[in-house]
Amino acid sequence: MRVTTTDEALERLAEDPRYRRLVRRRFRLALILTGLMLCAYFGFILLVAFAKPFLARSLWGGATSVGIPIGLGVIVFAIGLTWVYVRAANRHFDGEVAAIVAEHEA
């Protein structure tokens, strides 16, 4: 199999220490955000499994139970974590990748 110039350029890019550092930072952020989301989600599932009376309690004497705002909170939390990742990607990761790639293309 013949190696093309594109493959060679990608290999050089992958070996760049700045790119490797960027990949590690991005992975670390994704790992932290994933861990937070898993804690929130499985925390809610554990509440459903082991604290049904708590979740079934009525809020303000109405038909809405405690579990509904907590479940909505998990959804809003997921949206917030997505926002954090997108903001980091737009502010830091995308610009750094573009700069590294532009330098390698020159």
N, C-alpha and C positions, 0 to 999 in steps of 0.2 A: 504494500500500500504506500502510495506516495504522499508525503506531507506537503500540504499547500502552505502558501504564505499566510493565509488566514489562521491556520492551525498554529503556525509558528508564532504569529502575533499574539494569539490567545495564550499560548504557553508563556511567552515573555510577560504578558500582563498578569497572569496568575502567579508568577514568581516575584513580582514587584512587592517589596515589603510594605509599602503604603497600602496596596490593594489587600494584602493579607490582613493587615491591621484593621482595615475597614470591614472586611468580611467577619473578623472576630467580633468587632464592636456591634455590627448588625445582628449577628447570631446571639450575642449576649443579651441585647435588648429584646429580641424575639423570644429568647428563653425566659427572661424575667416576665414579660407580658403574658406568655403562655402559662407560666406558673401561677400568676395572679388570677388569670381566667379560670384555670382548673380549680384553684382554691375556692373561688366564688361559686362556680357551678357545683362542684361536689359538696361544698358546704350547704348549698341550698338542697341538694338531693339528700344529704344526711338529715337535714331538718325535716324533710318530707318523710323520711323513713323512721326517724326516732322522736320527732316532736310534733306529731300531728295535732294534739290538743292545742299547742301554742299557735300553730299556723291557722287553726280553725277558729280561733277567737275572733270575735267581731270587733271591727274598728268603729268607734263612736256609736255603738248600738245598732248599726245598719247591716246591710247584706254583705258588705265588703269585709273579707277576712284579712288577718295579718299577712297571710301568705301571698296575697295578690301584690301589694306594694313591694314585698321582698323579691318576688319573681320579676316584677318590672324593673326593680333595681339591678338584678343580675343582667337583664337585657341592656339597660342603660350603661352599666359598667362595661359590657362587651363593646358597645359603640364607643365609649370613652377610650378604651384601650386601643381600638382601631384608629381613632383620631390621633392618639399619642404616636403610634407607629408611623402613620402617614405624615404627620408633622415632622418627625425625625428624618424620615426618608426625604421629604421635600427640602428641608433646611440643611441637612448635612450629607446624607449618603449620596443622593443624586448628583450634587455638585462635585463632590470628591471623585466619584466614579467618572464623571465627564472630564474632569481635569486630568486624571490619570490616563484615561483613554486617549485624550487629545495629545498628551505628551508622548504616548507610545506611537501614535499615528504620524507624528512629526519626524 
